[in-house]
Amino acid sequence: MGLNKKPYKGCRDFFPKDMRVRQYLNQIMQKSAESYGFEPYDGPLLEEVELYKAKSGEELINDQIYSFHDRGERFVAIRPEMTPTLARMIAASHRQTPKPIRWYSIPNLMRYENPQKGRLREHWQFNVDIFGAPDNTGEKELLIMLIHFLENLGADSSMFSIQINDRQIVDSFFQETLEVTNEEAYKLYKILDRSKKISKEKLDAQINELQLEANKVKALRDYLLIKDLDALQEFSTKYNLKKQTQNLFAIYNTLKNLNLEKYLIYDPTIVRGLDYYTGIVFEVFDKHPDNRRAIAGGGAYKDLLKIFNEEPLPGIGFGLGDVTLKDFLEVHKLLPDFSSPQFDLMICPLSDDVLEHSFKTALILRKAGLKIDHPLSKIKMNKVFKQAQAKGHKFIAVIGEDEAANNEIQLKNLETREAKNFKQDNITEIKKFIEG
Amino acid sequence: MGLNKKPYKGCRDFFPKDMRVRQYLNQIMQKSAESYGFEPYDGPLLEEVELYKAKSGEELINDQIYSFHDRGERFVAIRPEMTPTLARMIAASHRQTPKPIRWYSIPNLMRYENPQKGRLREHWQFNVDIFGAPDNTGEKELLIMLIHFLENLGADSSMFSIQINDRQIVDSFFQETLEVTNEEAYKLYKILDRSKKISKEKLDAQINELQLEANKVKALRDYLLIKDLDALQEFSTKYNLKKQTQNLFAIYNTLKNLNLEKYLIYDPTIVRGLDYYTGIVFEVFDKHPDNRRAIAGGGAYKDLLKIFNEEPLPGIGFGLGDVTLKDFLEVHKLLPDFSSPQFDLMICPLSDDVLEHSFKTALILRKAGLKIDHPLSKIKMNKVFKQAQAKGHKFIAVIGEDEAANNEIQLKNLETREAKNFKQDNITEIKKFIEG
């Protein structure tokens, strides 16, 4: 019995048709980020476990990371997320770097997941962050860029929304209005996080477990009923939280000026768990009924560098995974057809005798920047069209003995059947024929 | 004390200036490979250790891989090389794929190395392979592509050479001329592999240890003295190995027709260790005296799919690492300057009042495909030029109150000091001004 031909559990083999999709997504990510002045970075595949523990606490560490001791007894992990590496690199370099610092990365990450739709063990994640932008300009720039990126992929406001909240509102509401302890707040964050996934009865039961006073339960229910910014305005007036909503309204206004407010939905249940966020938090949701899941998430944070004993440097960022992005694009039919590779033309040597010559012709055309399919063996004249069309070619360059003797190719347009001989190094005319 | 800001041993942090270099190299790899019809693929970060053991034997497994048991007690490793993954994917798909199959990949790989110049624990490797090409056309196509790729980076025959040999010659010479046992052949491969790195005395001592008969020692010395193809011709006549040299001469002739033979050097010591090669083997060497090391290596193989119980499918491939490639390009001064990011223009809002407006202008210009640096805060008029020039900009778009009121920008060429106002959405004229 031979070895297993399947990839490791929860990981993917990217065959060419899959890889062309990944390259397309990477290219749009890169182009979108760079048009906003985000600069690329990357870090090591392994980091010391200490780093993840300091940033995310024990939960993630124990359940979800691939960790092991290296031969030098360092306790290391395959990166499960990029933010700790980012924080380490920013801590090491921010003093010498002009602000705002705009960085992006598309690393492969691994988490010990139970593989399911939208969740794999290995995925690629588009990470985009801004550090040191004044006031909330970083928040605005990042949200505009995120929307623009998804628009560059063909998406519009009928397909996705950004559910947004601000931890300043939630945190003040918990501490000042509900006056809960840290432990209770911790439970409340978890309740909010899951509130859309559980039944109303279950939600009520979980709220009751907290044994809050009646007026506070009422306040919490009021909070959960906020559906839009008008309702938030009302709520914040009623519970004396107007100051804490200013940031969110300012961001909303800028996006309104750009006609992008249609993407924003205020959502009181978005808190991004126990994470390190201190300002706005958001998740991008697919609106398609078959695929209602978050395809990206992020927020603003102040204290990411604290674990390195660095002064606070305000930042905001998001992460967007390739698995959920691909599901999103597929369900909305936004993915171009990548089933076949694209060539400028296929060289067709008609006999073994002209094969040497076709290597030469291929090299000349490739040096001119053309993408050339060279079959590396003769093709019989009566099979040329069939083979070329099966491979999706539009143009072929036939080389028979006459062509070889004259250093020529016979270019044919497979659609119009137009045919014409060219000197093999007459690149200008060859390109004209191909480009029409 | 805060956490360590350094990357894990033997790994690199890619800050933007480093990452732009990596992107440039990847782009040339991609472009070069695709102009030859190589299609992209990738596999998982982890594979079962069994796979590496089957392909490479115990040595690599014990000393050089990052292996561990996952939580499901699978014994896995971070990929130290791409070929076993490639073999697995080809075994799974070759029956449905038209030949020749041309694939390339640029994965990150990890080996447990002692970090030193040219050798790190994590590196990116350009892997290029052809399967199922008739005769030696795959060998020819691969070598032509490899040379073309290095030429695309600006290299020429004064900077690198390809030291080439054929395992058919070496294997026949060992078995039929020297008549050594498999165990002795194993030792001989190791001696050849290291022969250029040790003194003549040491080499002699190692040969003596084999206790070959005098005429065989003479033959081995004759072999080691082969310096070029003429000498190989003589040697093969003398030792009745002419048939085994035919493949190499055929490949050499095709490259000669393309004026590429200047890159080839016959080298009897190239055997590529105990690897799985069965035909030509080669290494690309930097000719610079400060950096005389192999920057790529590869060869032809027949039996890669055997471990999957598949019929033999002839293949040829090479691997080229990013660390040694970068050393090569640096020593020959072939790397473009990537110290700063490139922008089309920088937006300069002159007051806080026009900041909202500058978000709008930035979005319009970015939607038109321009790369825009938006500082996210006002810049005082007397600091505009200094700041823009410090960041390497050539053009700025000044937005004062008049411009904002009229939906205009004032474009300035920082070199010529030419300045002109444009409507912010007059993309055609704005592009003309920038492109000159």
Interface residues (C-beta under 8 A of the other chain):
Chain A: M1 G2 L3 N4 K5 K6 P7 Y8 K9 C11 R12 D13 F14 F15 P16 M19 R20 R22 Q23 Q30 E34 S35 Y36 G37 E39 P40 Y41 D42 G43 P44 L45 L46 E47 E48 E50 L51 A54 Y66 F68 D70 R71 G72 R74 V76 I78 T85 R88 M89 A91 A92 S93 P98 P100 W103 N108 M110 Y112 E122 A133 P134 T137 G138 K140 E141 I144 H148 T254 N257 L258 I307 F308 N309 E310 P341 F343 L355 E356 F359 K360 L363 R366 K367 G369 L370 K371 I372 D373 H374 P375 L376 S377 K391
Chain B: M1 G2 L3 N4 K5 K6 P7 Y8 K9 C11 R12 D13 F14 F15 P16 M19 R20 R22 Q23 Q30 E34 S35 Y36 G37 E39 P40 Y41 D42 G43 P44 L45 L46 E47 E48 E50 L51 A54 Y66 F68 D70 R71 G72 R74 V76 I78 T85 R88 M89 A91 A92 S93 P98 P100 W103 N108 M110 Y112 E122 A133 P134 T137 G138 K140 E141 I144 H148 T254 N257 L258 I307 F308 N309 E310 P341 F343 L355 E356 F359 K360 L363 R366 K367 G369 L370 K371 I372 D373 H374 P375 L376 S377 K391
